[in-house]
Amino acid sequence: MRYSLSALWDKLKFLNCKTIYFNLKYFPFRQAVLFPVVLSSNTKLRITRGKVILPEKIRSGMIKIGDFEIGHYDKRHNRPVWENSGTVVFKGDALIKHGAKLIVGENGYLELGDKFRLSSGSFIICYKKIIIGSNCRISWDTQLLDSDFHQIFDSEGIVINPDKEILIEENCWIGNRCTINKGTKLSANTVVAGNSLTNKQYAQSTVILAGIPAKVIRSGISWGGDLNR
């Protein structure tokens, strides 16, 4: 089979030490040699103690970490970060762009649906459970956190701010500089406007949420875009 120079470069550019290490670390050899996960050479592998689970059908390069540049981010100074002490489940293709960060604690469970996209400067911190459905996109400088990181106690010593799960159903688009706090549930086909904050369950689907805290500002919407980008 013949490849053009550009096609050959696409296949080889991520075949570096970090890609090889990541795949051999997490997967049995018969899966690892397919290199289903490819990493840019500047990816920071901070912790790799946890587990990574792939779908039954895998292919080379289906999950990319550190790929695809955003024009207003300096790739040299915005490294992607991987830190996993828990469990990360990929349900299909995923693109985690340069400068994005995934941090999963020892008891954390992070599930990413097919065609998941996480843009530059955004991060997910999972200490309990975060589940994101298929065809979801998270724009730049957005944060998802299922924990407050520091416990607050009442007068009787009972924790009043426990970690809470985040659930994002399929086909959701979260705009830039949003904060998705613990306890958030987004129904299918939701758009979260930029600079918004969510912190509760939103039962209505096909809506736009906006504000701090976010509320429904329009219903009966649909959205589309190139999920390959």
N, C-alpha and C positions, 0 to 999 in steps of 0.2 A: 504494500500500500504506500502511495506517495503522499507526502505532506508538503505544503508550502512552507517557506521559512517561518512565516508568522504562526501557522498552526503548530509547527514543531516547537517554536518558542513557548507557546501557550502551554504545551504539555511538559516542558522541561524547566520552566522558570521557577517553579515551586519545589523542585526536587533538590532540597537542601538538607542539611543536617537536622534541622528542627522538624521538618516534615517526616523524615525517616524515623527519628526518635519518637515522635508523637504516635505514629501508627504502630510501631513495634511495642511501645509501652502499653497501649490501651487495647489492642486487638490481637486475636490469634493470627498466626503467621499467614494463613491462607487469605485472610482479609487484609492484613497489614500490607502485603506486597502489591495490593491494588491501589494503595494510597488513597483511600476514600476521603481523608482529610488532608488538605494541603495548607501550609502556613507560609507567610512571608518570612524572609530571613531575619527581619527586625522584631518578630513577635517575642514578647517577654513571657517565657514559661515559668511563672513564679512558683506554682505548686501543681504537681501532677499525681497526687496520691489517690484521687477518687476514681470513679468508673465513668466510662463513656459507652453508651448503648446506641447502636445503629439500627436502621430498618433492615428487614430481611433481604431486600434487594439493594445492593450497593454498586457503585461504579466509581471510577477514578475521579478525584477532584469534585465530588458532589458537595462537599463542605469546604468552604474557603475561609480562612482566617487571615486578615490583613490585606485582602485584595481590594481593588477598586478605589481609586483616589477621588477625594472630594476637593475641588479646586481651592477652597479657602482654608484647607488644612495643610500644614507643612508635614509631609510624610516622615521626614527625618526626625522631627521632634514630637510626633504623636504616634507612639508605638501601640499596637494591639497588645492586650494583656490577657493571659489565660491563668486562672487560679482555681483549681478544682480539688476539694477535699471530700466532695459528696458524690452525687450522681447527675450526669448530664445525658439526656436522651434526645437524639436527633430523629425526627420522624420522616425526614426526607432531605432535600437540598437546603443549604443554608449559606448565606453570605454575611460574614462579619467583617465589616470594612476596617481599613487601617485606623488606628486610634481608638477603636471600640474595646470594651473590657467585659469579660465574663468572670464573675467571682462567685463560687459556690462553696458554702461552708460544709463542715463535716456532716451535719444532719440535713443538708439542703438537697432538694430535688428540683431540677430544672428541666422542663420538657419544651422543645422547640419544634413547632409544626413545619410541614413541608413548605418550601419557598419562603423561609424566614429571612428577613433582612434587618440588620442592625447597623446603623450608620455611624460615621466617624464621631468621636467624642462622647458617644453614648455608652452607658454601662448598665449591667444587670448585676445586682447583688442579691443572692438567694441564700438565706439561712434556714428557711422552712420549706416552702413549695411555691414555685412559679410555673404555670402551664400556659403556653401560648399556642393558639391554634394555627392552622395552615393559612398561607397567603397573608401573613401579617408583616407590616413594615413599621420600623421605628426610626424616626428621623434623627438628625444630629443633636448632640448636647442634651439628650433626654436620659433620665435615670429611672430605673425600676428597683424598688427596695421593699422587701417583705419584713424588714426588721427596723427597730429604732436603735439597735446596737448597744444601748445602755438601758438597763432595767430601772423602772421607777416603782417605788413601793408606797403603799398607803401606811397609815398609822399602825396597822396590825402586821406589817411585813409582807403583805400580799402584793404580788406583781400586778400592776394595773395597765401595763403596756406590752402584753405578750405579742410575739411574732404572729402574723396572719398571712394566709395564702393570697396570692394574686392569680386571677384567672382571666385570660384574654381569649375570647372565642375567635373563630375564623374570620378572615378578611377584615381585619382592623388596621387602621392607619393612625399612628400616633405622631403628631407633629413635633417640630423642633422645640427644644428647651422645656419639655414637659416633665412633671414629676408624677410618677405612678406609684403611689404609696401602698403600704400593706393594707389588706382588706378590699382592694379594688377588684371588681368584676365588671368587665366590659362585654356586652352582648355582641353577637355577630354583626358585621358590617357597620361598626362604629368608627367615626373619625373624631380624634381628639385634637382640637385646635392648638396651635403653638402657644407656649407659655402658660399652659393650663396645669391644674393639679387635680388628681383623682384620689379618692380615699374611701370609697364606699361601693356598693353594688348598684349598677345601672341596668335595670331590667329591660329597658326598651332598646330594640335593635334598629338599624338603619337610621342612626341619628348623628348629629354633630354635637359634641360636648365642648364647652369652652368656659373659662373662668377659673377663679381660685376661691373656693373649691368649684370644680366644674359642674355645670348643669346643662340640660338639653336646651340648645338654642334653635335647632331645626330638626325636623323628622322627615321620614320618607325619602332619604337620600340614597345615592349609590356612588361609588367611586371606582376608578380604574387607573392603571398605570403600568409601566414596564417593570414587572417584578424580577426581571433579569438584571436590573440595575440597582 
